[in-house]
Amino acid sequence: MEDNYDVNEEIEKFKWADVVFFQTPLNWMGVSWSFKKYIDEVFSMGMMGEMSDGDGRSKEAPKKNYGLGGKLNGKYMMSVTANAPKEAFNNPEETFFNGISEDELLKPMHLNFKWFGFEPLPTFMAYDVMKNPEIENDFIRFENHLKANF
């Protein structure tokens, strides 16, 4: 995402793809600034008719169907690395995340892809990658995750 890219070429890739796979670190509870910049540039241009018909609303029903103008039919998979341990999620006793799931934390990214008509595949997350990494186990889990979903 930090390299130069042509926005129109990127839009064509999304239109062509059956599956969009992306790997991102969890960075301050979201994606990195370079990934966000890419999303802002490519998705903003894509919503001008190539990837969606605006925001999905019509003049006849201006209060309905917001976000449902997507023109694409593919799927997407998020692969995320985080320094948080797995036990920090889905547990109301862990007060920082307050019981939310990984996908609830990543809801903005899910909504970005839903906007264009993409359907989610199960998210993969590698946990505790800085303080207690389990690199070999993460690779095995990732391979099994891919086998189960493709």
N, C-alpha and C positions, 0 to 999 in steps of 0.2 A: 504494500500500500504506500510505501514511501517513495517508490520509484515513479518516474513519469509514466503516465498512461493517457490514452486518448479516450475521453468520455464516451464518444460515439461508438468506438470499438468495444468498450466495456458493456454498453447497452446491448450491442449485438450479441455478445457472449451470453448475457442473461436471457435474451430472447431464444437463443439456440439451445441452452442447457436444459437437460432433463433433470439434473441434480446439481445443486450448488452446494459445495462443501467449503466451509471456512474454518480456519484455526485462528484463535485469538487468545491473548492473555486477558484475564479479568483485571481490569485496570481501574481502580477507584470505582468499583461496582458497575463498570460498563466496559466498552471496548476502548482501545487505544485512540489517541487523538488522530493518528494517521488513518486509522480505519474509519473513524467518524467523518473525517474530511472526505474520504473516498465515497462514503455513503451519501454525504451531503451533495457532493458534486454529481455523482452518477445517478442516484435515485431521484434527485430534484429534476434533472434533465429528463430522466426516463418517465416521470409522471406527466410529461407534456404530450403524451399520446403514444409513445413507443412501447412503454411497459404498462401503462394504465390510462384509462380515460378520466383524467383528473382524480377527484376524490370519490367518485362513485355516485354522487348525488345528481339529481336531475332538477330541471326547472319545475317540473310537475310535482316533485316530492323533495323539496330542498332541505328537509329535516331528517330524511331517511337514507340509509345505506352508506353513511360516511365510511370511507376506507375500503369500499368494496368495488372499486373500479378496475381492479387488476385484470390484465390481459394475458398473463403468463400461466402456464399449467404445470410447472415443475415442482420439485421437492427441494428442500434444503436441510443440511445437517450442520449443526454447530459443534465444534470441538473446542473446548475451553480449558486453559490451564489457570489454576488459582492457588494462592498461598493458603487459603482457608482449608481446614481439614474437612473431610466429608461429614463429620459429626456436627459441624456448625450449621448444617442445613436440615430442614425438616424436623427440627427439635425446638419446641417452644421454651425449653429450659435454657437454651443458648440465646441469651437476650439480644445479641447484636443483630442477628438475622430474624429473631423473634419467630422462628418456626417456618419461615418461607423456604420454598424449594429453590433449587438452582434455576429452574425454568421461570419461576416467578421473578427472580432477580434479573433474568435476561429478557423479561417481557418486552421492553422496547425493541430489541432486535427481532423477536418473534413477530411483533406487529409490523415492523418494517417489511419483512418478507411477505406477510399476509397481505399487506397493501397491494402488492403486485400479483397476488394469486398463488403464491407458493404455499405448499403444504409442508408441515414440519416432519422430519424424521427424528427419532429420539436423540437427544443431546448427549454428547460424551464430555465428561469432565475428568481431568487429572487434578487431584487434590494435593494440597500441602507441598507444592513443588519446590519451595525454597527452604523451608525449615525441616521437613521430613519427607524428602522425595522418595518415591518408589518407582524409579524409572523403568526397570525391567518389567515390573508388574503392570505399570501403566501401558506399556507397549502390548503386553499380552491382552489386557482388558480391551484396548483399542482395537486390536485385530479381531477379537471375539465380537466386539460391538459392530464392526463393519460386516463381518460374516452374518450376523443376525439380522442386519438391516438391508443387505444387498444380495 
